[in-house]
């Protein structure tokens, strides 16, 4: 295999990996943007803890 062909294949592979990584980051950012957040910026889940802390265990 010629040296030029080897360099060309490595370059194409590098570009494809970079495009794939950018696509994954874009999908991740889109999912995070759709996730509900509370006023402090943390992700919230349905049925999560409320403002009231859990009752202490009897001693």
C-alpha positions in Angstrom: 0.0 0.0 0.0 1.4 3.4 -0.9 2.3 5.9 1.8 -0.2 8.5 0.3 -3.1 6.0 0.4 -2.3 5.1 4.1 -2.2 8.8 5.1 -5.5 9.4 3.2 -7.2 6.5 4.9 -6.0 7.7 8.3 -7.3 11.2 7.5 -10.7 10.0 6.4 -10.9 7.8 9.6 -10.0 10.8 11.7 -12.7 12.9 10.1 -15.3 10.2 10.5 -14.5 9.7 14.2 -14.7 13.5 14.7 -18.1 13.7 13.0 -19.4 10.8 15.0 -18.2 12.4 18.3 -19.9 15.7 17.3 -23.2 13.8 16.6 -23.1 12.0 19.9 -22.5 15.4 21.8 -25.3 17.0 19.8 -27.7 14.1 20.8 -26.6 14.3 24.4 -27.2 18.1 24.6 -30.6 17.7 23.0 -31.6 15.1 25.6 -30.3 17.3 28.5 -32.2 20.2 27.1 -35.5 18.2 27.2 -34.9 17.0 30.8 -36.9 19.0 33.3 -34.8 21.0 35.8 -35.5 22.6 39.1 -34.7 26.2 40.0 -31.1 25.2 41.0 -30.5 23.6 37.6 -30.6 20.0 38.8 -32.5 17.3 36.9 -35.8 16.5 38.5 -37.6 13.2 38.3 -41.2 12.3 38.8 -41.8 11.2 42.3 -38.6 12.6 43.6 -38.1 14.1 47.0 -40.2 17.0 48.0 -39.4 20.1 50.1 -40.2 18.1 53.2 -37.4 15.8 54.4 -38.3 12.3 55.3 -39.4 11.7 58.8 -36.7 10.6 61.2 -36.7 7.0 62.3 -38.1 6.4 65.8 -35.4 5.7 68.4 
